[in-house]
Amino acid sequence: MVEHVYGIIDSKLQFLDFQIKKIIENNLGNLPKEISNEDAFFPEHLQNLPDDNRILDSLEAYSRNISLLLLMRTTLTYLSAETAFFLLTNDKYMDFDEKQLRTILEEAIYDQASNDLDNIIQRAMIKLTMNN
């Protein structure tokens, strides 16, 4: 399950990267391939952006989405894979901010680990009574 969730997250990240590049290309023109420290990095027309900042708002939304996906990817374990999969379904993870999502994933890990421990202890006790 973990590999599938990693695949879903990676696919979403690649698609977001593609969309961001298209937004930049369509609205701002092609940017240089390498970032330099010079002020000349940004094309002249960037200073003439519309006042409504729609482009920047779009990029900010993409950035938030990427941040949440990276959080899920870095905290993903076999203990949280089922919860992560549910959150990825219909982009449910977008309903939460980073702190909330981190807490949800931590609770998923704790809950699953507790269940696993309970199951391990129960199986061990059954095994011990069968051996007596």
N, C-alpha and C positions, 0 to 999 in steps of 0.2 A: 504494500500500500504506500509506503514512504516514497518509493521510486516514482510511482504514479503522481503523487502530490508534487514532488520536485518537478516532474515534467510539466504539470499544469502551471505551476508558478513560473517556471522558465519560459514557457510559451507565452504567458501573459506579459512577462517582462520584455520579451523580444517584440511582441506586438506593440506595446507601449513605446518602446524605443523607435520602432518604425513610424508610429503615429507622430511622435515628437519631431522626428526628422522631416516628415511631410509638412507639418505645421510651419516649421522654420523655413523650409524650402519654398512653400507656397506663399507665405506672408512676408518673409524677410529676405528672401534670396539665399543663395548658397553662401555659407560661412566658410572661412578658411579651414583646411583640414587640421591644422595645428594651431593651438592657442599660443599667442605670444603675449608678452607683458606690455607691449606697446599699446597706446590708446588707439592705434589704427586697426586694432583687431576687429572692431565692430564696423560694419558698413555705415556710410554716411546717413542713409535713410532710417537707421534705427533711432536716431534722435528725433525723427518726425513721426513717432508712433501715435496712433489715435489716442485721444484722452480717455476713452472708455476702457483701455487696457485689456480688451478681450483676449488678445494673444497671450499676455502675461497671466491672466486668470486661467486660461486653458493650460498653460505650462505648469502653473502652480497645482492645478488639479491632477495633472499627470504625475507631478512630483510626489504628491501625497499618496497617490495610488501605488507608485513604485516603492515608496517608503514602507507602506503597509505590507506589500508583497515581500520585500526584503526582510522585514521583521519576521514574517511567517516562515520564510526560507531558512533564516538563521536559527530559529528556535524549533524547527521541525525535528521531531524524533518519532520513533515508532509509537510512542505513547500519545503523541498529539496528532498523529496523521489523520485519524478519523475526524477529529474536530476541525482540523485544517481543511480537509476535503469538504466538509459541510459548509464551512465559511467561504470556500472558493465557489461553491455552487451558487449560481445567480448573483455572484459578486457580493455576498452577504457581509464579507469582511469590510466593505466600504461603509457599512452602517456604524462603524466604531472608529474612535480615534486611536492613536498609537498606544496610549496608556491602557485603554480598555481592552484592546486586542492582545496586548502583552499579558494582561491579567487573565483573560479568557484562556489563552494558550498555556499559561502557567498552571491554572486550575485544571485544565485537561490533563496535563502531565501528572500533576499530583493525584487527581482522581484515578487515573488509569494505573499509576504506580501503586496506589493503595489497594485497588481491586486486584492487581496482579499479586501483591503481597498476601492479601487475604486468601486468594486461590492457592498460592504456594503453601501457605501454612495449613490450609484445609487438606490439600492432597498429601502433605507430609504426615498429618495426624492420621489420615485414613491408612496410609502405608504402614505407619507404626502400629496401629491396632490390628492390622492384618498379619503383621509379623509376630504378634504376641499370642 
